[in-house]
Amino acid sequence: MSIPSLSDALRLRAAIAKDQTAHWRRIFWDPAPSKREAQRREYLWFWWRCTVLFAELSFRSLTIPAERSFARGR
């Protein structure tokens, strides 16, 4: 078993977060049995969206220096 590279790990993290965001977004629009459950769904929807954002930013910050060095011919 090999350990994935950092870029693979960040890509996987973003994919999981996107899937969870879609899941909680679908559940958010279903009727909730209580106000507390509705608030929980909304919270998890936003939390996973933030996780997607930061995973994508982490991946971009990892790839931008590599792209710059490639453009310079190194």
ABEGO torsion letter per residue (X at the ends): XBBBBAAAAAAAAAAAAAAAAAAAAAAAABBBABAAAAAAAAAAAAAAAAAAAAAAAAAAAAAAAAAAAAAAGX
